[in-house]
Amino acid sequence: MHKPNIDIDEFKINPQYRLQFEEAQSCYVLLFPEGLIKLSDSAAAILERCQQATTLGKLVEELKIAFPGVDGLEDDVRAFLVDALQEDWVLSAHSENV
Amino acid sequence: MLYKRTGFSQLTVKMSEVTYIPMWLLAELTYACPVQCPYCSNPLQISASRKKELSTEEWFEVLRQARKLGAVQLGFSGGEPLLRQDFVELLREAQRLGFYTNLITSAIGLDAEKISEFKEAGLGHIQISFQGADETTNKRFGGTDSFKQKSAMTREVIRQGIPLGLNFVLHRHNLHQVTKFLAMAEELGAEFVELANTQYYGWAKHNQEHLLPSKAQLEQAELATNEFRQNHGGSMDVFFVAPDYYDDRPKKCSNGWATTLLTVTPEGDVLPCHAAKMIPGVAFPNVRKQALDEIWHSSELFNKFRGTEWMVEPCASCPEKEKDLGGCRCQALMLTGDAANADPVCSLSPYHDKVKAITEKAQRPFNPEEPVPLLFRNMKNAKQFHAE
């Protein structure tokens, strides 16, 4: 299996997962077979932008506009992507066998 | 699980743990079932008549009300949910309402066309259960000749790309087959396998003496599972669920009584867990008479063991009470006679010797030739349990 390269790969939500806003919980959740993960607003903001294939660079660019004046944004997004890949919430273009 | 690691937003998730949300809806569509598993957790009193089952419209209403309450994961279960002629209609409505749908099935009655219909309707996940790792044992413990069908449908679900999990219920007579189960699952191409030891409710409790494995059997099976994991890399996730009779501390009831799970039975009774029908001295709310919202928030049944206020000693003053919430109410009832007692699996329970007495009997060495006098779950056998 190709090791994902966070800096250049494209990312997309794993098609087996579904991102959805839950009114009753007042937050976004990620749904998957027999389970769900409650997302913080920031995690949801990233995943929302992974509904279409995207890159770390594009994500950071978009998030900087949506959340102006936030420090350390790139590091946070990078750390999140590492976790999200690990958990299979998002797939990189390589791991998706594109 | 709460994901709150990223720090760039000042906003945090508004935790709603205080107002409980029934995020999981278990819809038991029918008790009718082509399989006769003697370890079924359904009540012994299942009825052969399907006349009182909720109608399509009534299920639609249940789904709508549950969704409004915040239910988002939906398990279609039973019995065999595919025996409902309206299954696809229910699936479509669930999907339309925003549920993530899981089908829990024996695969009997499934075919390629239906799988593609379910996929098109948006089904999120299928769990197929096997009763044995080969034709003979599958028939012996399921009472049906269905091994080839299950294998073929497993492959078909995978081929059509619906997420799939395989489920093997473990007990005294098949624990030694763990490696065989896993090899079979791998051969079929499964990505997720659950090796779930029998939970002793309903039919399983009735047959407990002949189902509960010895500790040695369990340890061997866990060892075999770990060995398989090591030798076969990470392409298949394997979950091993041990029976709580061998633990020192009990398991929470369904993530906490009336905190997360809402079960609706084929005839519309609403329960905080699928076994709760055995709790005595309390009226069982029914969707035909009451709104789900009211049942979830205000019914006597749902509030009876919510939180920790109801507890007696040793739970009431136990520093671990929040961790396991006193364990399973039904197990407490079955083994101590009072559902408010500590789950006797807990070594601090004054009734722990009851569990010990049961497990001690199970320590006899396993002999594959030993007789298997199990009562199979079918409508004929259920008759003897019907109250007059």
Interface residues (C-beta under 8 A of the other chain):
Chain A: Q16 R18 Q20 E22 E23 A24 Q25 S26 C27 V29 L30 L31 F32 P33 E34 G35 L36 I37 K38 L39 S40 D41 S42 A43 A45 I46 L63 F67 V70 D71 G72 L73 D76 V77 A79 F80 D83
Chain B: M1 L2 Y3 K4 R5 T6 G7 F8 S9 L11 T12 V13 K14 S16 I21 M23 K68 L69 G70 V72 Q73 G75 G98 Y100 N102 G124 H125 Q127 P163 G165 F192
